[in-house]
Amino acid sequence: MPRRTASGIILPVRLTPKAQEDQIAGVEEFDGAPVLRMRVRALPAEGRANAALTKLVARWLDVPPSTVTIAQGGKSRLKRVMVEGDAGALAEALAARLAALAE
């Protein structure tokens, strides 16, 4: 699911703002492709939901928040989230987190 780049990985995310809690809800199919389903409590106004999303991804993958940015879809529910760093290590961390979600 993640796409590796020279500077890290890009994650496809479907974001739901105004949720009861910040959480990674799993993986779902969207237009025939797997995407991470994430929920945040923040409102989608003034970039609050995007900021909450980047913090959630950083915490989930145990990386500094400054390495996580919205690469595409800033005003859409479907986003591409860029996580900078060693693509191999990030992909391994993501695989481990996804396996834990599936249990």
Secondary structure, 3 states (H helix, E strand, C coil): CCEEECCEEEEEEEEECCCCCCEEEEEEEECCEEEEEEECCCCCHHHHHHHHHHHHHHHHHCCCHHHEEEEECCCCCEEEEEEECCHHHHHHHHHHHHHHHHC
